[in-house]
Amino acid sequence: MAWSVGAGLEGKGIIVTGAAGGIGQAVIRAFDATGARVMAVDVDQAKLDELVGGLAGRGHIGVAADLRIISSHDALVERARRELGNVYVLANLAAVLRRRSSLEEITEDDWDFQHDINLKSAFFLCRAAGKAMVAQGNGGRLITFASQAWWTGGFGGSVVYAASKGGVVSMTRGLARTFGPHRITVNAVSPGYIATDMMHEIDEAGREAVKRMIPAGRYGTPEEVAAAMTFLASDDAAYITGQVLRVNGGMVM
């Protein structure tokens, strides 16, 4: 049998949050190519309908949801089990970033907004999906979304975002210990500077300065992040858990 980056995912049910973003869309398309069935989750139903409608495979669904409503997570996972047939992977990409030029400008709302989505909802959704995977008894994959900011502390007024992503990494390791006996792996993908709309928050001079710091000499692509996600979801990554896979062109080693 030929090696495949998405080995074993055909027919599997996959939940992808943050699906309408630049990286999220690439992840959805990558999972679609494996023959998996995907629930795409974001806040804009119209964007989700357009995304799902453009996929080659069948059985995908788009669901608009505010993941800050923790009480909705169990129902979201149960809907995925019912409509996809099973839940084998949660790829939780949902995240927000608010940049502030100084610490004095950071408000309590800035802190709560970023931590509620980036960390709090990540924990409770991973718990809900993990519980469903345990009940199914067929193992599974929980993939969280970090950032090189968890290691660097963040640049450009992103200290609160960086703190939330540090929490995601620690949470990932703890969940890996908890779910390991059930054949459920838990890993984080940590992108560096990726060519998405978020990069345009930095002026052109700043973008060029960042590029010079990257050994690869360029920004990454959403598809390169999606490849890492697909690999960690596959059968070939069954013995990898509690790890952070850095997709950053060597900027952070």
BANU-750949 format. One record per residue: residue in one letter; x, y, z of N, C-alpha, C in turn. Coordinates in Angstrom, 1 decimal, always signed. Atoms other than C-alpha are relative to their C-alpha. Layout:
N
PT  residu  nX  nY  nZ  caX  caY  caZ  cX  cY  cZ
PT  A  X  Y  Z  X  Y  Z  X  Y  Z
...
//
This chain:
253
PT  residu  nX  nY  nZ  caX  caY  caZ  cX  cY  cZ
PT  M  +0.8  -1.2  +0.0  +0.0  +0.0  +0.0  +0.9  +1.2  +0.0
PT  A  -0.8  -1.2  +0.1  +1.4  +3.4  -1.0  -0.2  +0.9  +1.2
PT  W  +0.1  -0.9  -1.1  +2.1  +5.9  +1.7  -0.8  +1.2  -0.4
PT  S  +0.8  -1.2  +0.3  -0.3  +8.8  +1.9  -0.1  +0.9  +1.3
PT  V  +0.0  -0.9  -1.1  -0.3  +11.9  +4.1  -1.3  +0.0  +0.8
PT  G  +1.3  +0.1  -0.7  -3.9  +11.3  +4.9  -0.5  -1.4  +0.2
PT  A  +0.3  +1.4  -0.1  -3.8  +7.6  +5.4  -1.0  -0.3  +1.1
PT  G  +1.0  +0.4  -0.9  -6.8  +6.1  +7.1  -1.2  +1.0  +0.3
PT  L  +1.1  -1.0  -0.2  -9.1  +9.2  +6.9  -1.2  -0.2  -0.8
PT  E  +1.1  +0.2  +0.9  -11.4  +8.0  +4.2  -1.2  -0.4  +0.8
PT  G  +1.3  +0.4  -0.7  -15.0  +7.9  +5.6  +0.0  +0.5  +1.5
PT  K  +0.0  -0.4  -1.4  -13.9  +9.4  +9.0  -0.7  +1.4  +0.1
PT  G  +0.6  -1.3  -0.3  -15.8  +12.3  +10.5  +0.9  +1.0  +0.7
PT  I  -1.0  -1.0  -0.5  -13.8  +15.5  +11.1  -0.7  +1.3  +0.3
PT  I  +0.5  -1.3  -0.4  -14.8  +18.7  +12.9  +1.2  +1.0  -0.2
PT  V  -1.0  -1.1  +0.1  -12.8  +21.8  +11.8  -0.6  +1.3  +0.4
PT  T  +0.5  -1.4  -0.4  -13.4  +25.1  +13.6  +0.9  +1.0  -0.6
PT  G  -0.8  -1.0  +0.7  -12.2  +28.4  +12.3  +0.1  -0.3  -1.4
PT  A  -0.1  +0.6  +1.3  -13.1  +26.9  +9.0  +0.0  +1.1  -1.1
PT  A  +0.2  -1.0  +1.0  -13.8  +30.2  +7.1  +1.3  +0.8  -0.2
PT  G  -1.3  -0.7  +0.1  -10.3  +31.6  +7.7  +0.9  -0.5  -1.1
PT  G  -0.8  +0.4  +1.1  -7.5  +31.4  +5.2  +0.6  -1.4  +0.3
PT  I  -0.6  +1.4  -0.3  -5.8  +28.4  +7.0  -1.1  -1.0  +0.1
PT  G  +1.2  +0.9  -0.2  -9.2  +26.9  +7.9  -0.5  -0.6  -1.3
PT  Q  +0.5  +0.4  +1.3  -10.3  +26.8  +4.3  +1.0  -1.1  -0.6
PT  A  -1.0  +0.9  +0.5  -7.0  +25.1  +3.3  -0.1  -1.4  +0.7
PT  V  +0.2  +1.2  -0.8  -7.5  +22.5  +6.1  -1.2  -0.8  -0.5
PT  I  +1.2  +0.6  +0.5  -11.0  +21.8  +4.9  +0.2  -0.7  -1.3
PT  R  -0.2  +0.6  +1.4  -9.9  +21.2  +1.3  +0.9  -1.2  +0.1
PT  A  -0.9  +1.1  -0.2  -7.1  +19.0  +2.5  -0.7  -1.3  +0.5
PT  F  +0.8  +1.1  -0.5  -9.4  +16.8  +4.5  -1.0  -0.5  -1.0
PT  D  +0.9  +0.5  +1.1  -11.9  +16.7  +1.6  +0.7  -0.9  -0.9
PT  A  -0.8  +0.8  +1.0  -9.1  +15.3  -0.6  +0.3  -1.4  +0.6
PT  T  -0.3  +1.3  -0.5  -8.6  +12.4  +1.8  -1.2  -0.9  +0.0
PT  G  +1.2  +0.8  +0.0  -12.2  +11.2  +1.5  -0.7  +0.0  +1.3
PT  A  +0.7  -0.2  -1.3  -13.2  +12.3  +5.0  -1.3  +0.8  -0.2
PT  R  +1.2  -0.9  -0.1  -16.5  +13.9  +5.9  +0.2  +1.0  +1.0
PT  V  -0.4  -1.1  -0.8  -16.1  +17.3  +7.4  -1.2  +0.8  +0.4
PT  M  +0.9  -1.1  -0.5  -18.2  +19.6  +9.6  +0.9  +1.2  +0.1
PT  A  -0.7  -1.3  -0.1  -16.9  +23.1  +9.0  -0.8  +0.9  +0.9
PT  V  +0.6  -0.9  -1.0  -17.6  +25.4  +11.9  +0.7  +1.4  +0.0
PT  D  -0.5  -1.4  -0.1  -17.3  +29.2  +12.0  -1.2  +0.8  +0.4
PT  V  +1.1  -0.9  -0.4  -19.5  +32.2  +12.8  -0.9  +0.4  -1.2
PT  D  +0.7  -0.5  +1.2  -20.7  +33.0  +9.2  -0.5  -1.1  -0.8
PT  Q  +0.6  +1.1  +0.8  -23.1  +30.6  +7.7  +0.1  +0.1  -1.5
PT  A  -0.1  -0.2  +1.4  -23.0  +32.1  +4.3  +1.4  -0.4  -0.5
PT  K  -1.4  +0.4  +0.4  -19.2  +31.7  +4.1  +0.1  -1.5  +0.0
PT  L  -0.1  +1.5  -0.2  -19.5  +28.1  +5.3  -0.8  -0.7  -1.2
PT  D  +0.8  +0.6  +1.1  -22.2  +27.3  +2.7  +0.8  +0.1  -1.3
PT  E  -0.8  -0.2  +1.3  -20.0  +28.7  -0.1  +1.2  -0.9  +0.1
PT  L  -1.1  +0.8  -0.1  -17.0  +26.8  +1.2  -0.3  -1.5  -0.2
PT  V  +0.4  +1.4  +0.1  -18.8  +23.4  +1.6  -0.5  -0.3  -1.4
PT  G  +0.6  +0.2  +1.3  -20.6  +23.9  -1.7  +1.1  -0.2  -1.1
PT  G  -1.1  +0.0  +1.0  -17.2  +24.2  -3.5  +0.9  -1.3  +0.1
PT  L  -0.8  +1.2  -0.2  -15.8  +20.9  -2.2  -0.4  -1.1  -1.0
PT  A  +0.2  +1.1  +0.9  -15.4  +17.9  -4.4  -0.7  -1.2  +0.6
PT  G  +0.6  +1.1  -0.6  -16.4  +15.3  -1.9  -1.5  +0.2  +0.5
PT  R  +1.3  -0.1  -0.5  -19.8  +14.6  -0.4  -0.1  -0.3  +1.5
PT  G  +0.2  +0.3  -1.4  -21.3  +14.4  +3.1  +0.5  +1.1  +0.9
PT  H  -0.5  -1.1  -0.8  -19.8  +17.7  +4.3  -1.1  +0.9  +0.5
PT  I  +1.0  -0.9  -0.5  -21.8  +20.2  +6.4  +0.7  +1.2  +0.6
PT  G  -0.5  -1.2  -0.6  -21.3  +23.8  +7.5  -0.9  +0.4  +1.1
PT  V  +0.8  -0.4  -1.1  -22.4  +24.9  +10.9  +0.5  +1.3  +0.7
PT  A  -0.4  -1.2  -0.7  -22.4  +28.4  +12.3  -0.2  -0.1  +1.5
PT  A  +0.0  +0.2  -1.5  -21.6  +28.5  +16.0  +0.9  +1.0  +0.6
PT  D  -0.9  -0.8  -0.9  -20.2  +30.8  +18.7  +0.5  -0.9  +1.0
PT  L  -0.6  +1.0  -0.9  -17.8  +28.5  +20.5  +0.2  +0.5  +1.4
PT  R  +0.0  -0.6  -1.4  -17.8  +30.9  +23.5  -1.2  -0.6  +0.8
PT  I  +1.1  +0.5  -0.7  -21.1  +29.3  +24.4  +0.3  -1.5  +0.3
PT  I  -0.6  +1.3  -0.3  -19.6  +26.3  +26.2  -1.1  -1.1  +0.1
PT  S  +1.1  +0.9  -0.1  -23.0  +24.7  +26.8  -0.4  -0.6  -1.3
PT  S  +0.4  +0.5  +1.3  -23.4  +24.2  +23.1  +0.9  -1.1  -0.6
PT  H  -1.0  +0.9  +0.6  -20.3  +22.0  +22.6  -0.5  -1.4  -0.1
PT  D  +0.4  +1.4  +0.0  -21.8  +18.6  +23.5  -1.0  -0.2  -1.2
PT  A  +1.0  +0.2  +1.1  -24.7  +19.2  +21.0  +0.7  +0.1  -1.3
PT  L  -0.7  -0.1  +1.3  -22.3  +20.3  +18.3  +0.8  -1.3  -0.4
PT  V  -0.7  +1.2  +0.2  -20.2  +17.2  +18.7  -1.0  -1.2  -0.3
PT  E  +1.0  +1.0  +0.3  -23.3  +15.0  +18.8  -0.6  +0.1  -1.4
PT  R  +0.5  -0.2  +1.4  -24.6  +16.6  +15.6  +1.0  -0.6  -1.0
PT  A  -1.0  +0.6  +0.9  -21.3  +15.7  +14.0  +0.0  -1.5  -0.1
PT  R  +0.1  +1.5  +0.0  -21.6  +12.1  +15.1  -1.1  -0.5  -0.8
PT  R  +1.2  +0.4  +0.7  -25.1  +11.9  +13.8  +0.1  +0.2  -1.5
PT  E  +0.1  -0.3  +1.4  -24.6  +13.6  +10.4  +1.2  -0.5  -0.8
PT  L  -1.2  +0.5  +0.7  -21.0  +12.5  +9.6  +0.1  -1.5  +0.2
PT  G  -0.1  +1.4  -0.3  -21.5  +9.0  +11.1  +1.0  -0.3  +1.1
PT  N  -0.9  +0.1  -1.1  -18.7  +9.4  +13.6  +0.8  +1.2  +0.2
PT  V  -0.9  -1.1  -0.1  -16.2  +11.9  +15.0  +1.4  -0.7  +0.4
PT  Y  -1.3  +0.6  -0.2  -12.6  +10.8  +14.6  +1.1  +1.1  +0.2
PT  V  -1.0  -1.1  -0.1  -10.8  +14.2  +14.4  -0.7  +1.3  +0.4
PT  L  +0.4  -1.4  -0.2  -11.3  +17.6  +15.9  +1.3  +0.8  -0.3
PT  A  -1.1  -0.9  +0.3  -9.0  +20.2  +14.3  -0.5  +1.4  +0.4
PT  N  +0.6  -1.3  -0.6  -9.7  +23.3  +16.5  +0.9  +1.2  -0.4
PT  L  -0.8  -1.2  +0.4  -8.3  +26.3  +14.6  -0.6  +1.3  +0.4
PT  A  +0.6  -1.3  -0.3  -10.7  +28.9  +15.9  +0.9  +0.8  +1.0
PT  A  -0.9  -0.8  -0.8  -8.7  +31.8  +17.3  -0.2  +1.5  -0.4
PT  V  +0.1  -1.4  +0.3  -8.7  +35.6  +17.5  +1.2  +0.7  +0.6
PT  L  -1.2  -0.8  -0.4  -5.9  +38.2  +17.8  -0.4  +1.5  +0.1
PT  R  +0.1  -1.4  -0.1  -6.2  +41.8  +19.1  +1.3  +0.6  +0.3
PT  R  -1.3  -0.6  -0.3  -3.0  +43.8  +18.8  -0.2  +1.3  +0.7
PT  R  -0.1  -1.3  -0.7  -2.3  +46.7  +21.2  +1.4  +0.5  +0.0
PT  S  -1.4  -0.5  +0.1  +0.7  +49.0  +20.8  +0.7  +0.1  +1.3
PT  S  -0.7  -0.1  -1.4  +1.3  +49.2  +24.6  -0.8  -0.8  +1.0
PT  L  +0.7  +0.7  -1.1  +0.4  +47.2  +27.7  -1.1  +0.8  +0.6
PT  E  +1.0  -0.8  -0.6  -1.5  +50.2  +29.0  -1.3  +0.0  -0.8
PT  E  +1.2  +0.0  +0.8  -4.0  +49.9  +26.1  -0.8  -1.2  +0.1
PT  I  +0.7  +1.3  -0.1  -4.9  +46.3  +26.9  -1.2  +0.1  +1.0
PT  T  +1.2  -0.1  -0.9  -8.4  +46.1  +28.4  -0.3  -1.4  +0.5
PT  E  +0.5  +1.3  -0.5  -10.0  +43.3  +30.4  -0.8  -0.7  -1.1
PT  D  +0.8  +0.7  +1.1  -12.3  +42.7  +27.4  +1.0  -0.6  -1.0
PT  D  -1.0  +0.6  +0.9  -9.2  +42.2  +25.2  +0.5  -1.3  +0.5
PT  W  -0.4  +1.2  -0.6  -8.0  +39.6  +27.6  -1.0  -1.1  -0.1
PT  D  +1.0  +1.0  +0.0  -11.3  +37.8  +28.0  -0.4  -0.5  -1.4
PT  F  +0.4  +0.4  +1.4  -12.2  +37.8  +24.3  +1.0  -1.0  -0.6
PT  Q  -1.0  +0.9  +0.5  -8.9  +36.2  +23.3  +0.1  -1.3  +0.7
PT  H  -0.1  +1.3  -0.7  -8.7  +33.7  +26.1  -1.3  -0.8  +0.0
PT  D  +1.3  +0.7  +0.1  -12.4  +32.8  +25.9  +0.0  -0.9  -1.3
PT  I  +0.1  +0.8  +1.3  -12.0  +31.7  +22.2  +1.3  -0.8  -0.1
PT  N  -1.3  +0.7  +0.3  -8.3  +30.7  +22.0  +0.3  -1.1  +1.0
PT  L  -0.3  +1.0  -1.1  -8.1  +28.7  +25.3  -1.2  -0.6  +0.6
PT  K  +1.1  +0.6  -0.7  -11.3  +28.3  +27.2  -0.9  -0.9  -0.9
PT  S  +0.8  +0.8  +0.9  -13.4  +27.2  +24.3  +0.7  -1.2  -0.6
PT  A  -0.9  +1.1  +0.5  -10.5  +25.0  +23.0  -0.1  -1.1  +1.0
PT  F  +0.0  +1.1  -1.0  -10.4  +23.1  +26.3  -1.4  -0.7  +0.0
PT  F  +1.3  +0.6  -0.2  -14.2  +22.5  +26.6  -0.4  -0.8  -1.3
PT  L  +0.4  +0.8  +1.2  -14.6  +21.5  +22.9  +0.9  -1.2  -0.2
PT  C  -0.8  +1.3  +0.0  -11.6  +19.1  +23.1  -0.6  -1.0  +1.0
PT  R  +0.6  +1.0  -1.0  -13.2  +17.6  +26.2  -1.2  -0.7  -0.6
PT  A  +1.2  +0.5  +0.6  -16.5  +17.2  +24.4  +0.3  -1.0  -1.1
PT  A  -0.4  +0.9  +1.1  -14.9  +15.6  +21.3  +0.7  -1.2  +0.5
PT  G  -0.7  +1.1  -0.6  -12.6  +13.5  +23.4  -1.0  -1.0  +0.7
PT  K  +0.9  +0.8  -0.7  -15.5  +12.2  +25.4  -0.8  -0.9  -1.0
PT  A  +0.7  +0.7  +1.0  -17.3  +11.2  +22.2  +0.9  -1.1  -0.6
PT  M  -1.0  +0.9  +0.5  -14.2  +9.5  +20.9  +0.1  -1.2  +0.9
PT  V  -0.1  +1.0  -1.0  -13.9  +7.5  +24.1  -1.2  -0.9  -0.1
PT  A  +1.2  +0.8  +0.1  -17.5  +6.4  +23.8  -0.1  -0.9  -1.3
PT  Q  +0.0  +0.8  +1.2  -17.0  +5.3  +20.2  +0.9  -1.2  +0.1
PT  G  -1.0  +1.1  -0.2  -14.0  +3.2  +21.2  +0.9  -0.3  -1.2
PT  N  -0.9  +0.2  +1.2  -12.1  +3.6  +17.9  +1.2  +0.9  -0.1
PT  G  -1.1  -0.9  +0.0  -9.5  +6.1  +19.0  -0.4  +1.3  -0.6
PT  G  +0.3  -1.3  +0.6  -9.2  +9.6  +17.5  +1.2  +0.9  +0.0
PT  R  -1.0  -1.0  +0.1  -7.2  +12.7  +17.0  -0.6  +1.4  +0.4
PT  L  +0.3  -1.4  -0.4  -7.4  +16.1  +18.8  +1.2  +0.8  -0.5
PT  I  -1.1  -0.9  +0.5  -5.4  +18.8  +17.0  -0.3  +1.4  +0.4
PT  T  +0.2  -1.4  -0.4  -5.1  +22.2  +18.6  +0.9  +0.9  -0.8
PT  F  -0.6  -1.0  +0.9  -3.9  +25.4  +17.1  +0.8  +1.0  +0.9
PT  A  -0.9  -0.9  -0.8  -0.9  +27.2  +18.7  +0.5  +1.1  -0.9
PT  S  -0.7  -1.0  +0.7  +1.4  +29.8  +17.3  +1.4  +0.1  +0.5
PT  Q  -1.4  -0.1  -0.5  +5.1  +30.5  +17.4  +0.0  +1.0  +1.2
PT  A  +0.0  -1.0  -1.1  +4.0  +33.3  +19.8  +0.0  -0.7  +1.4
PT  W  +0.0  +0.6  -1.3  +3.6  +30.7  +22.6  +1.4  -0.2  +0.5
PT  W  -1.4  +0.1  -0.4  +7.4  +30.4  +22.5  +0.7  +1.3  +0.1
PT  T  -0.7  -1.3  +0.1  +8.5  +33.9  +21.6  -0.6  +1.1  +1.0
PT  G  +0.6  -1.0  -0.8  +6.0  +35.8  +23.8  -0.8  +1.0  -0.9
PT  G  +0.7  -0.9  +1.0  +4.6  +37.5  +20.6  +0.7  +1.2  -0.4
PT  F  -0.5  -1.2  +0.5  +5.5  +40.4  +18.5  -1.1  +0.9  -0.4
PT  G  +1.0  -1.0  +0.6  +3.6  +43.6  +17.5  -1.2  +0.1  +0.9
PT  G  +1.1  -0.3  -0.9  +1.4  +44.0  +20.6  -0.9  -1.2  +0.2
PT  S  +0.8  +1.2  -0.1  +0.3  +40.4  +20.9  +0.2  -0.8  +1.2
PT  V  -0.3  +0.7  -1.2  +1.2  +39.5  +24.4  -1.1  -0.8  +0.6
PT  V  +1.2  +0.7  -0.5  -2.3  +38.5  +25.4  -0.3  -1.2  -0.8
PT  Y  +0.1  +1.1  +1.0  -2.6  +36.3  +22.3  +1.0  -1.1  +0.3
PT  A  -1.0  +1.0  -0.3  +0.7  +34.7  +23.1  -0.2  -0.7  +1.3
PT  A  +0.4  +0.7  -1.3  -0.4  +34.0  +26.7  -1.0  -1.1  -0.2
PT  S  +1.1  +1.0  +0.3  -3.5  +32.2  +25.4  +0.6  -1.2  -0.7
PT  K  -0.6  +1.1  +0.8  -1.4  +30.1  +23.0  +1.0  -0.8  +0.8
PT  G  -0.8  +0.7  -1.0  +1.0  +29.2  +25.8  -0.9  -1.0  +0.7
PT  G  +1.0  +0.9  -0.7  -2.0  +27.8  +27.6  -0.5  -1.1  -0.9
PT  V  +0.4  +1.0  +0.9  -3.0  +25.9  +24.5  +1.0  -1.2  +0.0
PT  V  -1.0  +1.0  +0.1  +0.3  +24.1  +24.4  +0.0  -0.8  +1.3
PT  S  +0.1  +0.7  -1.3  +0.2  +23.2  +28.1  -1.2  -0.9  +0.1
PT  M  +1.2  +0.8  +0.0  -3.4  +22.0  +27.7  +0.1  -1.2  -0.9
PT  T  -0.2  +1.1  +1.0  -2.4  +19.9  +24.7  +0.7  -1.2  +0.7
PT  R  -0.7  +1.1  -0.6  +0.1  +18.0  +26.7  -0.8  -0.7  +1.1
PT  G  +0.9  +0.6  -1.0  -2.3  +17.5  +29.6  -1.0  -1.0  -0.6
PT  L  +1.0  +0.8  +0.6  -5.0  +16.2  +27.3  +0.6  -1.3  -0.6
PT  A  -0.6  +1.2  +0.6  -2.5  +13.8  +25.6  +0.2  -1.0  +1.1
PT  R  -0.2  +1.0  -1.1  -1.8  +12.2  +29.0  -1.4  -0.6  +0.3
PT  T  +1.3  +0.5  -0.4  -5.5  +11.9  +29.7  -0.6  -0.9  -1.0
PT  F  +0.7  +0.8  +1.0  -6.7  +10.5  +26.4  +0.9  -1.1  -0.6
PT  G  -0.9  +1.0  +0.6  -3.6  +8.4  +25.5  -0.5  -1.4  +0.1
PT  P  +0.5  +1.4  -0.2  -5.0  +5.2  +27.0  -1.1  -0.4  -0.9
PT  H  +1.2  +0.2  +0.8  -8.0  +5.5  +24.7  +0.4  +0.0  -1.5
PT  R  -0.5  -0.1  +1.4  -5.8  +5.6  +21.5  -0.4  +1.3  -0.7
PT  I  +0.3  -1.3  +0.5  -6.6  +9.3  +21.1  +1.3  +0.8  +0.1
PT  T  -1.2  -0.8  -0.1  -3.6  +11.4  +20.2  -0.4  +1.5  +0.1
PT  V  +0.3  -1.4  -0.2  -3.5  +15.1  +21.1  +1.3  +0.8  -0.3
PT  N  -1.2  -0.7  +0.4  -1.0  +17.4  +19.3  -0.4  +1.4  -0.4
PT  A  +0.3  -1.4  +0.5  -0.7  +21.1  +18.4  +0.8  +0.3  -1.2
PT  V  -0.7  -0.6  +1.2  +0.2  +22.7  +15.1  +0.3  +1.5  +0.3
PT  S  -0.4  -1.3  -0.3  +2.2  +25.9  +15.6  +0.5  +0.8  -1.2
PT  P  -0.4  -0.7  +1.2  +2.3  +28.1  +12.5  +0.9  +1.2  +0.4
PT  G  -0.7  -1.2  -0.1  +4.8  +30.9  +12.1  -0.7  +1.1  -0.9
PT  Y  +0.6  -1.0  +0.8  +4.2  +33.7  +9.6  -0.5  -0.6  -1.3
PT  I  +0.6  +0.7  +1.1  +1.7  +32.4  +7.1  -0.7  +1.1  -0.9
PT  A  +0.6  -1.0  +0.9  +0.4  +34.3  +4.0  -1.5  +0.0  +0.0
PT  T  +1.5  -0.1  -0.1  -3.1  +35.1  +5.1  -0.3  +1.5  +0.2
PT  D  +0.4  -1.4  -0.2  -5.1  +38.3  +5.6  +0.6  +0.6  +1.3
PT  M  -0.6  -0.5  -1.2  -3.7  +38.6  +9.1  +1.3  +0.7  -0.2
PT  M  -1.3  -0.6  +0.2  -0.3  +39.5  +7.7  -0.1  +1.4  -0.4
PT  H  +0.2  -1.4  +0.5  -1.8  +42.7  +6.2  -0.2  +1.0  +1.2
PT  E  +0.1  -0.9  -1.2  -2.2  +44.0  +9.8  +1.4  +0.6  +0.3
PT  I  -1.3  -0.5  -0.1  +1.6  +44.6  +9.5  +0.3  +0.8  -1.2
PT  D  -0.3  -0.7  +1.2  +2.9  +47.3  +7.2  +1.0  -0.6  -0.8
PT  E  -0.9  +0.6  +0.9  +5.0  +46.5  +4.2  +1.4  -0.1  +0.5
PT  A  -1.4  +0.1  -0.5  +8.3  +47.4  +5.8  +0.1  -1.0  +1.1
PT  G  +0.0  +1.0  -1.1  +7.4  +45.3  +8.8  +0.0  -1.4  -0.6
PT  R  +0.1  +1.4  +0.7  +6.5  +42.3  +6.5  +1.3  -0.4  -0.6
PT  E  -1.3  +0.3  +0.6  +9.8  +42.6  +4.7  +1.1  -0.3  +1.1
PT  A  -0.9  +0.2  -1.1  +11.7  +42.8  +8.0  -0.2  -1.4  +0.6
PT  V  +0.3  +1.4  -0.5  +10.0  +39.6  +9.2  +0.5  -1.0  -0.9
PT  K  -0.4  +1.0  +1.0  +10.7  +37.8  +6.0  +1.6  -0.2  +0.1
PT  R  -1.5  +0.1  +0.0  +14.5  +38.5  +6.4  +0.4  -0.9  +1.2
PT  M  -0.3  +0.8  -1.1  +14.3  +36.7  +9.8  -0.3  -1.5  -0.1
PT  I  +0.5  +1.4  +0.2  +12.9  +33.5  +8.4  +1.1  -0.7  -0.9
PT  P  -1.0  +0.7  +0.7  +15.6  +31.0  +7.3  -0.4  -0.4  -1.4
PT  A  +0.5  +0.5  +1.3  +13.4  +29.7  +4.5  -0.2  +1.2  -1.0
PT  G  +0.1  -1.2  +0.9  +13.2  +33.3  +3.1  -1.3  +0.4  -0.5
PT  R  +1.3  -0.3  +0.5  +9.5  +33.4  +2.7  -1.0  -0.3  +1.1
PT  Y  +1.1  +0.4  -0.9  +6.1  +33.2  +4.4  -0.5  -1.4  -0.4
PT  G  +0.6  +1.3  +0.3  +4.4  +29.9  +4.7  -1.3  +0.2  -0.7
PT  T  +1.3  +0.0  +0.6  +1.2  +29.0  +2.9  -1.0  -0.7  +0.8
PT  P  +1.0  +0.7  -0.8  -2.1  +27.9  +4.4  +0.0  -1.5  -0.4
PT  E  +0.0  +1.4  +0.4  -1.7  +24.6  +2.4  +1.1  -0.7  +0.7
PT  E  -1.1  +0.6  -0.7  +1.6  +23.9  +4.2  -0.4  -0.3  +1.5
PT  V  +0.6  +0.3  -1.4  -0.2  +24.2  +7.6  -1.0  -1.1  -0.1
PT  A  +1.0  +1.1  +0.1  -3.0  +22.0  +6.3  +0.7  -1.3  -0.2
PT  A  -0.7  +1.3  +0.2  -0.5  +19.3  +5.3  +0.4  -0.5  +1.4
PT  A  -0.4  +0.5  -1.3  +0.8  +19.2  +8.9  -1.2  -0.5  +0.8
PT  M  +1.2  +0.4  -0.7  -2.8  +19.0  +10.2  -0.4  -1.4  -0.5
PT  T  +0.4  +1.2  +0.6  -3.6  +16.2  +7.8  +0.9  -1.2  +0.4
PT  F  -0.9  +1.1  -0.4  -0.5  +14.2  +8.7  -0.3  -0.4  +1.5
PT  L  +0.3  +0.3  -1.4  -1.3  +14.5  +12.5  -1.3  -0.8  +0.1
PT  A  +1.3  +0.7  -0.1  -4.8  +13.2  +11.8  +0.1  -1.4  -0.5
PT  S  -0.1  +1.3  +0.7  -3.6  +10.2  +9.8  +0.5  -1.1  +0.8
PT  D  -0.5  +1.2  -0.6  -2.8  +6.7  +10.7  +1.5  +0.0  +0.3
PT  D  -1.5  +0.0  -0.1  +0.9  +7.4  +10.2  +0.5  +0.8  +1.2
PT  A  -0.4  -0.7  -1.2  +0.9  +9.7  +13.2  -0.5  -0.6  +1.3
PT  A  +0.7  +0.6  -1.1  -0.6  +7.2  +15.6  +0.9  +0.0  +1.3
PT  Y  -0.9  +0.1  -1.2  +2.5  +7.2  +17.9  +0.6  +1.4  +0.3
PT  I  -0.4  -1.4  -0.3  +2.9  +11.0  +18.0  -1.1  +0.6  +0.8
PT  T  +1.0  -0.7  -0.8  +1.1  +12.7  +20.9  +0.7  +0.9  +1.0
PT  G  -0.6  -1.0  -0.9  +1.7  +15.6  +23.2  +1.0  +0.9  -0.6
PT  Q  -1.0  -0.7  +0.7  +3.8  +17.3  +20.6  -0.5  +1.3  -0.6
PT  V  +0.3  -1.2  +0.7  +4.0  +20.7  +19.0  +0.8  +0.0  -1.4
PT  L  -0.6  +0.0  +1.3  +4.6  +20.6  +15.2  +0.1  +1.4  -0.5
PT  R  -0.3  -1.4  +0.4  +6.2  +23.9  +14.2  +0.0  +0.2  -1.5
PT  V  +0.0  -0.2  +1.4  +5.4  +25.1  +10.7  +0.4  +1.5  -0.2
PT  N  -0.4  -1.4  +0.0  +7.5  +28.3  +10.5  +1.2  +0.3  -0.8
PT  G  -1.2  -0.3  +0.8  +10.3  +28.0  +8.0  +1.3  +0.2  +0.7
PT  G  -1.2  -0.1  -0.8  +12.8  +27.8  +10.7  +0.2  +1.2  +0.9
PT  M  -0.1  -1.2  -0.8  +12.1  +31.1  +12.4  +0.2  -0.2  +1.4
PT  V  -0.1  +0.5  -1.4  +11.7  +29.4  +15.7  +0.4  -1.4  +0.0
PT  M  -0.5  +1.4  +0.0  +13.8  +26.3  +16.3  +0.1  -0.6  +1.4
//
